[in-house]
Every structure is written in C-alpha cells, then in structure tokens.
C-alpha cells in the first residue's frame, strides 16, 4: 500500500484551520461538523483522491488526545 503523502495532505489541509461550517460538504448538506461527520467526509474525499488504486479503510479524527471519532469501512 503506497500513496503519495502529498496527495493525502492536500485533502486533509483543506479542513485544517478553517471554518468547517463554511465548507461545501457541511454547509450545502446542512451537516453538523461533529468529529464523526468530519471522519466520514474525509474518508470520502480521500478515497476520491486516491482512486481505485488504494482502499481507504479507516479514518480517525481526534478531538483531544483522549477523545476521537473513527470511521471504518464496512
């Protein structure tokens, strides 16, 4: 499993230090910006970015060092 880190970073950086409520994925769909929903949106965007070459199976979004939300592929 090999993916260019720059490709993954590009997707994740769109969500870093910004108003998530203004992001189209949340604003357009009136989706609350919970850690769980952020993980789902990131998983979808990451899978689109890597295409069929790789399977995104898990995304973890940390709220604090001890609290996290996890999305896992079925």
N, C-alpha and C positions, 0 to 999 in steps of 0.2 A: 504494500500500500504506500504509494508515493504521490504526494501532491505538492505543487509549488506553494510554499508557505506564503508568498506574496499574494497569491490568489485568495487564500483564506483570509489573510489580513485585510485585504481590500474590502471584503464583505463585512467583516466584523467592525472595521474602523468607521463604517457608515453609521454605526449605532453608538460610537464612543463619544462622550462629552457633547451630547446634543439633546434637544427636546424630543423625546421619543413620541410624545403625543402629536408632534408635527410631522412625523414620518408617515408617508402614504400608507404603509401597511397597517398602521394603527388608526390614523385619522380617517381614512376612507372607509374602513370597515368598522369604525367605532369600537375597536378592540381595546380593552383596558391594557395598560402597559405593566402587567404583572410579570414577574420573572418567568412564570410558566409560559405565558404567551410570547415573551421575548425568545425563549428557547425554541418554540415552535416556528416562529418567523425566521430565526437564524438557521434552523435546520433546513427549512425550505429554500432559503436563499443560498446556503452553502451547497446543497445538492444541485441546484440550478447552475451554480458557478463551476462545479467540478464535472458536471455532466454524468454520463453513464460509465465513465472510467472508474469511478470510486463510489462506494455506498456510504453515505453519512448515516451512521447507526446510533449515535448518541451526541447530545449537546447538553452541556451543564452551564447554567448561568448562576453565578454566585452573587448573593446579596450582601453577605458578610462572610468572614472566614468560617463561620459555623452554620450558615444558612444558604441553601442552594435549591434551585429547581432543575430537574432533569427531564429531558425529552428523550425517549428511547424508541427506536423504530420497532414496529410490530413484527 
